[in-house]
Structure formats: structure tokens, C-alpha cells
Amino acid sequence: MTCDQLARLYAADHGDSDDLPSPDEWTALADYLGCHEEARAAAWSAWAAELNPAE
């Protein structure tokens, strides 16, 4: 999983892109985050900042 792939999935998930990922790509992301604790923590931190910018 590359940063470009993560950015594309994020944009698609937020309606900012018409380049919709396949179910296999979502599964690959889940597998990747499930197997890479540091990547999961970094993704969670980035998403939490995006969802709760005041915190």
C-alpha cells in the first residue's frame, strides 16, 4: 500500500474523486493496516485529526 493509494482511497471515500476503489482495494487496505501496527497508528492519527481538528 503506497501513500498515493491511501490518498486515492481517502479522496474516493470522501466523495472528492470519481476514481472509486474496488472491493479488493478496500480489502488490501484493511489487510495492510491489520498487519502493520505503525501504519495503522499513523492512519488513525491522521484520520482523527481530520475528523476532530479541535483536538
C-alpha distance matrix in Angstrom:
0.0 3.8 6.9 8.3 6.3 7.0 10.4 11.1 10.7 12.8 15.3 15.7 16.3 18.9 20.6 19.9 18.6 19.9 16.6 16.0 13.0 14.1 14.6 12.3 9.3 10.7 11.2 7.7 6.9 10.2 9.8 6.9 9.1 12.1 11.5 10.6 13.6 13.2 9.9 11.8 14.9 13.5 12.1 15.5 17.4 16.1 16.7 20.1 21.1 20.5 22.4 25.1 25.7 29.1 27.8
3.8 0.0 3.8 5.3 5.2 6.3 8.6 9.9 10.7 12.3 14.3 15.5 16.5 18.5 20.1 18.8 17.6 19.3 16.1 16.4 14.0 15.9 17.1 15.1 11.8 13.2 14.4 11.2 9.8 13.3 13.4 10.3 11.7 15.1 14.5 12.8 15.4 14.0 10.7 13.2 15.6 13.3 12.2 16.0 17.1 15.3 16.5 19.9 20.3 19.5 22.0 24.6 24.6 28.1 27.1
6.9 3.8 0.0 3.8 5.4 5.0 6.0 8.6 9.9 10.4 12.1 14.1 15.1 16.4 18.3 16.6 16.0 18.3 15.7 16.2 14.6 17.1 18.4 17.2 13.5 14.3 16.1 13.5 11.2 14.5 15.4 12.2 12.6 16.3 16.3 14.0 15.8 13.9 10.5 12.8 14.5 11.7 10.5 14.2 14.9 12.5 13.9 17.4 17.3 16.4 19.2 21.7 21.4 24.9 24.2
8.3 5.3 3.8 0.0 3.8 5.4 5.1 6.2 8.6 9.8 10.5 12.2 14.1 15.4 16.5 14.5 13.3 15.3 12.6 13.8 12.6 15.4 17.4 16.4 12.7 14.1 16.4 14.0 12.2 15.8 16.9 14.3 15.1 18.7 18.9 17.2 19.2 17.6 14.1 15.9 17.9 15.1 13.4 16.9 17.7 14.8 15.8 19.4 19.2 17.7 20.4 23.2 22.8 26.5 26.2
6.3 5.2 5.4 3.8 0.0 3.8 5.4 5.1 6.2 8.5 9.9 10.6 12.2 14.3 15.4 14.2 12.6 14.1 11.1 11.3 9.4 11.9 13.7 12.6 8.9 10.4 12.7 10.4 9.0 12.7 13.9 11.8 12.9 16.3 16.8 15.7 18.0 17.1 13.4 14.7 17.2 15.1 12.8 16.1 17.7 15.2 15.3 19.1 19.6 17.9 20.0 23.2 23.4 27.1 26.7
7.0 6.3 5.0 5.4 3.8 0.0 3.8 5.4 5.1 6.1 8.5 9.9 10.4 12.3 14.3 13.4 12.8 14.9 12.5 12.2 10.4 13.1 14.2 13.7 9.9 9.9 12.5 10.7 7.9 11.1 13.0 10.8 10.8 14.4 15.4 14.0 15.7 14.7 10.9 11.7 14.0 11.8 9.2 12.4 14.0 11.5 11.6 15.3 15.9 14.4 16.5 19.6 19.9 23.6 23.0
10.4 8.6 6.0 5.1 5.4 3.8 0.0 3.8 5.5 5.1 6.1 8.5 9.8 10.6 12.3 10.6 10.4 13.1 11.3 11.9 11.3 14.6 16.2 16.3 12.5 12.6 15.6 14.2 11.5 14.5 16.7 14.6 14.3 17.9 19.1 17.4 18.7 17.3 13.6 14.5 16.1 13.4 10.8 13.8 14.7 11.5 11.6 15.3 15.2 13.2 15.6 18.7 18.5 22.3 22.3
11.1 9.9 8.6 6.2 5.1 5.4 3.8 0.0 3.8 5.4 5.1 6.1 8.5 10.0 10.6 9.1 7.7 9.8 7.6 8.3 8.0 11.6 13.8 14.1 10.6 11.2 14.5 13.4 11.5 14.7 16.9 15.4 15.7 19.1 20.4 19.3 21.0 20.1 16.3 16.8 19.0 16.7 13.8 16.5 17.9 14.8 14.2 18.0 18.2 15.7 17.6 21.0 21.2 25.0 25.2
10.7 10.7 9.9 8.6 6.2 5.1 5.5 3.8 0.0 3.8 5.5 5.1 6.0 8.6 10.0 9.9 8.9 10.6 8.6 7.5 6.4 9.7 11.0 11.8 8.4 7.9 11.5 11.1 8.9 11.6 14.2 13.3 13.3 16.4 18.2 17.6 19.1 18.8 15.0 14.8 17.3 15.6 12.2 14.5 16.5 13.9 12.6 16.3 17.2 14.8 16.1 19.7 20.5 24.2 24.1
12.8 12.3 10.4 9.8 8.5 6.1 5.1 5.4 3.8 0.0 3.8 5.5 5.1 6.3 8.8 8.5 9.0 11.7 10.8 10.0 9.8 13.1 14.0 15.1 11.8 10.6 14.0 13.8 10.9 13.0 16.0 14.9 13.9 17.1 19.2 18.1 18.9 18.2 14.7 14.2 15.9 14.0 10.5 12.4 14.0 11.0 9.4 13.1 13.8 11.1 12.5 16.1 16.8 20.5 20.6
15.3 14.3 12.1 10.5 9.9 8.5 6.1 5.1 5.5 3.8 0.0 3.8 5.4 5.2 6.3 4.9 5.6 8.9 8.7 9.0 10.1 13.7 15.5 16.9 13.7 13.0 16.7 16.6 14.1 16.4 19.4 18.3 17.6 20.8 22.8 21.7 22.6 21.7 18.2 17.9 19.4 17.2 14.0 15.8 16.9 13.6 12.2 15.6 15.6 12.5 14.0 17.5 17.8 21.5 22.3
15.7 15.5 14.1 12.2 10.6 9.9 8.5 6.1 5.1 5.5 3.8 0.0 3.8 5.4 5.1 5.6 4.8 6.6 6.4 5.6 7.3 10.7 12.6 14.5 11.8 11.1 14.9 15.4 13.5 15.6 18.7 18.2 18.0 20.8 23.0 22.5 23.7 23.3 19.7 19.1 21.1 19.4 15.9 17.5 19.2 16.3 14.4 17.7 18.4 15.2 16.0 19.7 20.5 24.2 24.8
16.3 16.5 15.1 14.1 12.2 10.4 9.8 8.5 6.0 5.1 5.4 3.8 0.0 3.8 5.6 7.5 8.1 9.9 10.0 8.1 8.8 11.6 12.3 14.6 12.2 10.3 14.0 15.1 12.7 14.0 17.5 17.4 16.5 19.0 21.6 21.3 22.0 22.0 18.6 17.3 19.2 18.0 14.3 15.1 17.2 14.7 12.1 15.1 16.3 13.2 13.3 17.2 18.5 22.0 22.4
18.9 18.5 16.4 15.4 14.3 12.3 10.6 10.0 8.6 6.3 5.2 5.4 3.8 0.0 3.8 5.5 7.8 10.4 11.5 10.6 12.1 15.2 16.1 18.4 15.8 14.1 17.7 18.6 15.9 17.2 20.7 20.3 19.0 21.7 24.4 23.6 24.0 23.5 20.3 19.0 20.3 18.8 15.2 15.8 17.2 14.3 11.7 14.4 15.0 11.4 11.6 15.3 16.3 19.7 20.7
20.6 20.1 18.3 16.5 15.4 14.3 12.3 10.6 10.0 8.8 6.3 5.1 5.6 3.8 0.0 3.8 5.6 7.5 9.6 9.1 11.7 14.8 16.3 18.9 16.6 15.4 19.1 20.1 18.0 19.6 22.9 22.7 21.9 24.5 27.1 26.5 27.2 26.8 23.3 22.3 23.8 22.2 18.7 19.5 20.9 17.9 15.5 18.2 18.5 14.9 15.1 18.7 19.4 22.8 24.1
19.9 18.8 16.6 14.5 14.2 13.4 10.6 9.1 9.9 8.5 4.9 5.6 7.5 5.5 3.8 0.0 3.8 7.1 9.0 9.9 12.5 16.0 18.1 20.1 17.3 16.7 20.5 20.8 18.6 20.7 23.8 23.0 22.3 25.4 27.6 26.6 27.4 26.4 23.0 22.5 23.9 21.7 18.5 19.8 20.7 17.3 15.6 18.5 18.2 14.6 15.7 19.0 19.1 22.7 24.1
18.6 17.6 16.0 13.3 12.6 12.8 10.4 7.7 8.9 9.0 5.6 4.8 8.1 7.8 5.6 3.8 0.0 3.8 5.4 7.1 10.0 13.5 16.1 17.9 15.2 15.3 19.1 19.2 17.6 20.1 22.9 22.2 22.2 25.2 27.1 26.4 27.7 26.9 23.2 23.1 24.9 22.7 19.5 21.3 22.5 19.2 17.7 20.9 20.9 17.4 18.7 22.2 22.3 26.0 27.2
19.9 19.3 18.3 15.3 14.1 14.9 13.1 9.8 10.6 11.7 8.9 6.6 9.9 10.4 7.5 7.1 3.8 0.0 3.8 5.6 9.2 12.1 15.1 17.0 15.0 15.5 19.1 19.5 18.6 21.0 23.6 23.4 23.8 26.5 28.4 28.1 29.7 29.3 25.5 25.3 27.5 25.6 22.2 24.0 25.6 22.4 20.7 24.0 24.3 20.8 21.8 25.4 25.8 29.4 30.6
16.6 16.1 15.7 12.6 11.1 12.5 11.3 7.6 8.6 10.8 8.7 6.4 10.0 11.5 9.6 9.0 5.4 3.8 0.0 3.8 6.5 9.5 12.8 14.2 11.9 13.1 16.5 16.5 15.9 18.7 20.9 20.5 21.3 24.1 25.7 25.4 27.4 27.0 23.2 23.3 25.8 23.9 20.6 22.9 24.6 21.6 20.2 23.8 24.2 21.1 22.3 26.0 26.4 30.2 30.9
16.0 16.4 16.2 13.8 11.3 12.2 11.9 8.3 7.5 10.0 9.0 5.6 8.1 10.6 9.1 9.9 7.1 5.6 3.8 0.0 3.8 6.6 9.5 11.5 9.6 10.2 13.7 14.3 13.8 16.1 18.5 18.7 19.4 21.8 23.7 23.9 25.8 25.9 22.2 21.8 24.5 23.1 19.6 21.4 23.7 21.0 19.1 22.6 23.6 20.6 21.2 25.0 26.0 29.7 30.1
13.0 14.0 14.6 12.6 9.4 10.4 11.3 8.0 6.4 9.8 10.1 7.3 8.8 12.1 11.7 12.5 10.0 9.2 6.5 3.8 0.0 3.8 6.6 7.9 5.9 6.9 10.1 10.6 10.5 12.9 15.0 15.3 16.4 18.6 20.4 20.8 23.0 23.3 19.6 19.3 22.3 21.2 17.8 19.8 22.4 20.1 18.4 21.9 23.3 20.7 21.4 25.2 26.4 30.0 29.9
14.1 15.9 17.1 15.4 11.9 13.1 14.6 11.6 9.7 13.1 13.7 10.7 11.6 15.2 14.8 16.0 13.5 12.1 9.5 6.6 3.8 0.0 3.8 5.2 5.2 6.6 8.7 9.9 10.9 12.7 14.3 15.4 17.0 18.5 20.2 21.3 23.7 24.6 21.1 20.5 23.8 23.2 19.9 21.7 24.7 22.8 20.9 24.3 26.1 23.7 24.1 27.8 29.3 32.8 32.6
14.6 17.1 18.4 17.4 13.7 14.2 16.2 13.8 11.0 14.0 15.5 12.6 12.3 16.1 16.3 18.1 16.1 15.1 12.8 9.5 6.6 3.8 0.0 3.8 5.4 5.1 6.2 8.6 9.9 10.6 12.2 14.1 15.5 16.3 18.4 20.0 22.2 23.6 20.4 19.3 22.7 22.7 19.4 20.8 24.0 22.7 20.6 23.6 25.9 23.8 23.7 27.4 29.3 32.6 32.0
12.3 15.1 17.2 16.4 12.6 13.7 16.3 14.1 11.8 15.1 16.9 14.5 14.6 18.4 18.9 20.1 17.9 17.0 14.2 11.5 7.9 5.2 3.8 0.0 3.8 5.4 5.0 6.1 8.6 9.8 10.3 12.0 14.2 15.0 16.3 18.1 20.8 22.2 19.1 18.5 22.1 22.1 19.2 21.0 24.2 23.0 21.4 24.6 26.8 25.1 25.4 28.9 30.6 34.0 33.1
9.3 11.8 13.5 12.7 8.9 9.9 12.5 10.6 8.4 11.8 13.7 11.8 12.2 15.8 16.6 17.3 15.2 15.0 11.9 9.6 5.9 5.2 5.4 3.8 0.0 3.8 5.3 4.9 6.2 8.7 9.7 10.4 12.3 14.0 15.3 16.3 18.9 19.8 16.4 16.1 19.7 19.1 16.2 18.4 21.3 19.8 18.5 21.9 23.7 22.0 22.7 26.2 27.6 31.1 30.3
10.7 13.2 14.3 14.1 10.4 9.9 12.6 11.2 7.9 10.6 13.0 11.1 10.3 14.1 15.4 16.7 15.3 15.5 13.1 10.2 6.9 6.6 5.1 5.4 3.8 0.0 3.8 5.4 5.1 6.3 8.6 9.8 10.7 12.1 14.3 15.4 17.4 18.6 15.3 14.2 17.7 17.6 14.3 15.9 19.1 17.9 16.1 19.2 21.5 19.8 20.0 23.5 25.3 28.6 27.7
11.2 14.4 16.1 16.4 12.7 12.5 15.6 14.5 11.5 14.0 16.7 14.9 14.0 17.7 19.1 20.5 19.1 19.1 16.5 13.7 10.1 8.7 6.2 5.0 5.3 3.8 0.0 3.8 5.4 5.1 6.1 8.5 9.9 10.3 12.2 14.2 16.5 18.3 15.4 14.3 17.9 18.5 15.6 17.0 20.5 19.9 18.3 21.1 23.7 22.4 22.5 25.7 27.7 30.9 29.6
7.7 11.2 13.5 14.0 10.4 10.7 14.2 13.4 11.1 13.8 16.6 15.4 15.1 18.6 20.1 20.8 19.2 19.5 16.5 14.3 10.6 9.9 8.6 6.1 4.9 5.4 3.8 0.0 3.8 5.5 5.1 6.0 8.6 9.7 10.6 12.1 14.9 16.3 13.4 13.1 16.9 17.0 14.6 16.7 19.8 19.1 18.2 21.2 23.4 22.4 23.1 26.2 27.8 31.1 29.7
6.9 9.8 11.2 12.2 9.0 7.9 11.5 11.5 8.9 10.9 14.1 13.5 12.7 15.9 18.0 18.6 17.6 18.6 15.9 13.8 10.5 10.9 9.9 8.6 6.2 5.1 5.4 3.8 0.0 3.8 5.4 5.0 6.1 8.3 9.9 10.5 12.8 13.8 10.6 10.0 13.6 13.6 10.9 13.0 16.1 15.3 14.4 17.5 19.6 18.7 19.4 22.5 24.0 27.3 25.9
10.2 13.3 14.5 15.8 12.7 11.1 14.5 14.7 11.6 13.0 16.4 15.6 14.0 17.2 19.6 20.7 20.1 21.0 18.7 16.1 12.9 12.7 10.6 9.8 8.7 6.3 5.1 5.5 3.8 0.0 3.8 5.5 5.3 5.9 8.6 10.1 11.7 13.7 11.1 9.4 13.0 14.0 11.4 12.5 16.1 16.0 14.7 17.2 19.9 19.3 19.4 22.3 24.3 27.2 25.6
9.8 13.4 15.4 16.9 13.9 13.0 16.7 16.9 14.2 16.0 19.4 18.7 17.5 20.7 22.9 23.8 22.9 23.6 20.9 18.5 15.0 14.3 12.2 10.3 9.7 8.6 6.1 5.1 5.4 3.8 0.0 3.8 5.6 5.0 6.2 8.6 11.1 13.5 11.3 10.4 14.1 15.3 13.5 14.9 18.2 18.4 17.7 20.1 22.7 22.4 22.8 25.4 27.3 30.2 28.3
6.9 10.3 12.2 14.3 11.8 10.8 14.6 15.4 13.3 14.9 18.3 18.2 17.4 20.3 22.7 23.0 22.2 23.4 20.5 18.7 15.3 15.4 14.1 12.0 10.4 9.8 8.5 6.0 5.0 5.5 3.8 0.0 3.8 5.4 5.3 6.1 9.1 10.6 8.2 8.3 12.0 12.6 11.2 13.3 16.2 16.2 16.2 18.8 20.9 20.9 21.8 24.3 25.8 28.7 26.8
9.1 11.7 12.6 15.1 12.9 10.8 14.3 15.7 13.3 13.9 17.6 18.0 16.5 19.0 21.9 22.3 22.2 23.8 21.3 19.4 16.4 17.0 15.5 14.2 12.3 10.7 9.9 8.6 6.1 5.3 5.6 3.8 0.0 3.8 5.4 5.2 6.8 8.5 6.2 4.9 8.7 9.8 8.3 9.8 12.9 13.5 13.3 15.4 17.9 18.1 18.8 21.1 22.7 25.5 23.4
12.1 15.1 16.3 18.7 16.3 14.4 17.9 19.1 16.4 17.1 20.8 20.8 19.0 21.7 24.5 25.4 25.2 26.5 24.1 21.8 18.6 18.5 16.3 15.0 14.0 12.1 10.3 9.7 8.3 5.9 5.0 5.4 3.8 0.0 3.8 5.8 7.0 10.0 9.0 7.1 10.4 12.5 11.5 12.0 15.3 16.5 16.0 17.6 20.4 20.9 21.1 23.2 25.2 27.7 25.3
11.5 14.5 16.3 18.9 16.8 15.4 19.1 20.4 18.2 19.2 22.8 23.0 21.6 24.4 27.1 27.6 27.1 28.4 25.7 23.7 20.4 20.2 18.4 16.3 15.3 14.3 12.2 10.6 9.9 8.6 6.2 5.3 5.4 3.8 0.0 3.8 6.3 9.2 8.7 8.4 11.4 13.2 13.0 14.2 16.9 18.1 18.3 20.0 22.5 23.2 23.8 25.8 27.4 29.9 27.4
10.6 12.8 14.0 17.2 15.7 14.0 17.4 19.3 17.6 18.1 21.7 22.5 21.3 23.6 26.5 26.6 26.4 28.1 25.4 23.9 20.8 21.3 20.0 18.1 16.3 15.4 14.2 12.1 10.5 10.1 8.6 6.1 5.2 5.8 3.8 0.0 3.8 5.6 5.4 6.2 8.7 10.1 10.6 12.2 14.3 15.5 16.4 18.1 20.1 21.1 22.2 23.9 25.1 27.5 25.0
13.6 15.4 15.8 19.2 18.0 15.7 18.7 21.0 19.1 18.9 22.6 23.7 22.0 24.0 27.2 27.4 27.7 29.7 27.4 25.8 23.0 23.7 22.2 20.8 18.9 17.4 16.5 14.9 12.8 11.7 11.1 9.1 6.8 7.0 6.3 3.8 0.0 3.8 5.5 5.0 6.1 8.6 9.8 10.4 12.2 14.2 15.2 16.1 18.3 19.9 20.7 21.9 23.2 25.3 22.4
13.2 14.0 13.9 17.6 17.1 14.7 17.3 20.1 18.8 18.2 21.7 23.3 22.0 23.5 26.8 26.4 26.9 29.3 27.0 25.9 23.3 24.6 23.6 22.2 19.8 18.6 18.3 16.3 13.8 13.7 13.5 10.6 8.5 10.0 9.2 5.6 3.8 0.0 3.8 5.4 5.1 6.1 8.5 9.8 10.5 12.3 14.2 15.2 16.6 18.4 19.8 20.8 21.5 23.7 21.0
9.9 10.7 10.5 14.1 13.4 10.9 13.6 16.3 15.0 14.7 18.2 19.7 18.6 20.3 23.3 23.0 23.2 25.5 23.2 22.2 19.6 21.1 20.4 19.1 16.4 15.3 15.4 13.4 10.6 11.1 11.3 8.2 6.2 9.0 8.7 5.4 5.5 3.8 0.0 3.8 5.5 5.1 6.0 8.5 9.8 10.5 12.1 14.0 15.3 16.4 18.0 19.6 20.4 23.0 20.8
11.8 13.2 12.8 15.9 14.7 11.7 14.5 16.8 14.8 14.2 17.9 19.1 17.3 19.0 22.3 22.5 23.1 25.3 23.3 21.8 19.3 20.5 19.3 18.5 16.1 14.2 14.3 13.1 10.0 9.4 10.4 8.3 4.9 7.1 8.4 6.2 5.0 5.4 3.8 0.0 3.8 5.5 5.1 6.0 8.5 9.9 10.4 11.9 14.1 15.2 16.1 17.7 19.1 21.6 19.2
14.9 15.6 14.5 17.9 17.2 14.0 16.1 19.0 17.3 15.9 19.4 21.1 19.2 20.3 23.8 23.9 24.9 27.5 25.8 24.5 22.3 23.8 22.7 22.1 19.7 17.7 17.9 16.9 13.6 13.0 14.1 12.0 8.7 10.4 11.4 8.7 6.1 5.1 5.5 3.8 0.0 3.8 5.5 5.1 6.1 8.6 9.9 10.4 12.2 14.2 15.1 16.0 17.1 19.2 16.4
13.5 13.3 11.7 15.1 15.1 11.8 13.4 16.7 15.6 14.0 17.2 19.4 18.0 18.8 22.2 21.7 22.7 25.6 23.9 23.1 21.2 23.2 22.7 22.1 19.1 17.6 18.5 17.0 13.6 14.0 15.3 12.6 9.8 12.5 13.2 10.1 8.6 6.1 5.1 5.5 3.8 0.0 3.8 5.5 5.1 6.2 8.6 9.8 10.7 12.4 14.2 15.2 15.7 18.1 15.9
12.1 12.2 10.5 13.4 12.8 9.2 10.8 13.8 12.2 10.5 14.0 15.9 14.3 15.2 18.7 18.5 19.5 22.2 20.6 19.6 17.8 19.9 19.4 19.2 16.2 14.3 15.6 14.6 10.9 11.4 13.5 11.2 8.3 11.5 13.0 10.6 9.8 8.5 6.0 5.1 5.5 3.8 0.0 3.8 5.4 5.1 6.1 8.4 9.9 10.6 12.1 14.0 14.9 17.8 16.0
15.5 16.0 14.2 16.9 16.1 12.4 13.8 16.5 14.5 12.4 15.8 17.5 15.1 15.8 19.5 19.8 21.3 24.0 22.9 21.4 19.8 21.7 20.8 21.0 18.4 15.9 17.0 16.7 13.0 12.5 14.9 13.3 9.8 12.0 14.2 12.2 10.4 9.8 8.5 6.0 5.1 5.5 3.8 0.0 3.8 5.5 5.1 5.9 8.5 9.8 10.3 11.7 13.3 15.7 13.5
17.4 17.1 14.9 17.7 17.7 14.0 14.7 17.9 16.5 14.0 16.9 19.2 17.2 17.2 20.9 20.7 22.5 25.6 24.6 23.7 22.4 24.7 24.0 24.2 21.3 19.1 20.5 19.8 16.1 16.1 18.2 16.2 12.9 15.3 16.9 14.3 12.2 10.5 9.8 8.5 6.1 5.1 5.4 3.8 0.0 3.8 5.5 5.2 6.2 8.6 9.9 10.4 11.1 13.3 11.0
16.1 15.3 12.5 14.8 15.2 11.5 11.5 14.8 13.9 11.0 13.6 16.3 14.7 14.3 17.9 17.3 19.2 22.4 21.6 21.0 20.1 22.8 22.7 23.0 19.8 17.9 19.9 19.1 15.3 16.0 18.4 16.2 13.5 16.5 18.1 15.5 14.2 12.3 10.5 9.9 8.6 6.2 5.1 5.5 3.8 0.0 3.8 5.5 5.2 6.3 8.7 10.0 10.1 13.1 11.9
16.7 16.5 13.9 15.8 15.3 11.6 11.6 14.2 12.6 9.4 12.2 14.4 12.1 11.7 15.5 15.6 17.7 20.7 20.2 19.1 18.4 20.9 20.6 21.4 18.5 16.1 18.3 18.2 14.4 14.7 17.7 16.2 13.3 16.0 18.3 16.4 15.2 14.2 12.1 10.4 9.9 8.6 6.1 5.1 5.5 3.8 0.0 3.8 5.4 5.0 6.1 8.4 9.7 12.9 11.9
20.1 19.9 17.4 19.4 19.1 15.3 15.3 18.0 16.3 13.1 15.6 17.7 15.1 14.4 18.2 18.5 20.9 24.0 23.8 22.6 21.9 24.3 23.6 24.6 21.9 19.2 21.1 21.2 17.5 17.2 20.1 18.8 15.4 17.6 20.0 18.1 16.1 15.2 14.0 11.9 10.4 9.8 8.4 5.9 5.2 5.5 3.8 0.0 3.8 5.4 5.1 5.8 7.7 10.1 8.5
21.1 20.3 17.3 19.2 19.6 15.9 15.2 18.2 17.2 13.8 15.6 18.4 16.3 15.0 18.5 18.2 20.9 24.3 24.2 23.6 23.3 26.1 25.9 26.8 23.7 21.5 23.7 23.4 19.6 19.9 22.7 20.9 17.9 20.4 22.5 20.1 18.3 16.6 15.3 14.1 12.2 10.7 9.9 8.5 6.2 5.2 5.4 3.8 0.0 3.8 5.5 5.2 5.0 8.0 7.1
20.5 19.5 16.4 17.7 17.9 14.4 13.2 15.7 14.8 11.1 12.5 15.2 13.2 11.4 14.9 14.6 17.4 20.8 21.1 20.6 20.7 23.7 23.8 25.1 22.0 19.8 22.4 22.4 18.7 19.3 22.4 20.9 18.1 20.9 23.2 21.1 19.9 18.4 16.4 15.2 14.2 12.4 10.6 9.8 8.6 6.3 5.0 5.4 3.8 0.0 3.8 5.7 5.7 9.4 9.8
22.4 22.0 19.2 20.4 20.0 16.5 15.6 17.6 16.1 12.5 14.0 16.0 13.3 11.6 15.1 15.7 18.7 21.8 22.3 21.2 21.4 24.1 23.7 25.4 22.7 20.0 22.5 23.1 19.4 19.4 22.8 21.8 18.8 21.1 23.8 22.2 20.7 19.8 18.0 16.1 15.1 14.2 12.1 10.3 9.9 8.7 6.1 5.1 5.5 3.8 0.0 3.8 6.2 9.0 9.3
25.1 24.6 21.7 23.2 23.2 19.6 18.7 21.0 19.7 16.1 17.5 19.7 17.2 15.3 18.7 19.0 22.2 25.4 26.0 25.0 25.2 27.8 27.4 28.9 26.2 23.5 25.7 26.2 22.5 22.3 25.4 24.3 21.1 23.2 25.8 23.9 21.9 20.8 19.6 17.7 16.0 15.2 14.0 11.7 10.4 10.0 8.4 5.8 5.2 5.7 3.8 0.0 3.8 5.5 5.8
25.7 24.6 21.4 22.8 23.4 19.9 18.5 21.2 20.5 16.8 17.8 20.5 18.5 16.3 19.4 19.1 22.3 25.8 26.4 26.0 26.4 29.3 29.3 30.6 27.6 25.3 27.7 27.8 24.0 24.3 27.3 25.8 22.7 25.2 27.4 25.1 23.2 21.5 20.4 19.1 17.1 15.7 14.9 13.3 11.1 10.1 9.7 7.7 5.0 5.7 6.2 3.8 0.0 3.8 5.5
29.1 28.1 24.9 26.5 27.1 23.6 22.3 25.0 24.2 20.5 21.5 24.2 22.0 19.7 22.8 22.7 26.0 29.4 30.2 29.7 30.0 32.8 32.6 34.0 31.1 28.6 30.9 31.1 27.3 27.2 30.2 28.7 25.5 27.7 29.9 27.5 25.3 23.7 23.0 21.6 19.2 18.1 17.8 15.7 13.3 13.1 12.9 10.1 8.0 9.4 9.0 5.5 3.8 0.0 3.8
27.8 27.1 24.2 26.2 26.7 23.0 22.3 25.2 24.1 20.6 22.3 24.8 22.4 20.7 24.1 24.1 27.2 30.6 30.9 30.1 29.9 32.6 32.0 33.1 30.3 27.7 29.6 29.7 25.9 25.6 28.3 26.8 23.4 25.3 27.4 25.0 22.4 21.0 20.8 19.2 16.4 15.9 16.0 13.5 11.0 11.9 11.9 8.5 7.1 9.8 9.3 5.8 5.5 3.8 0.0
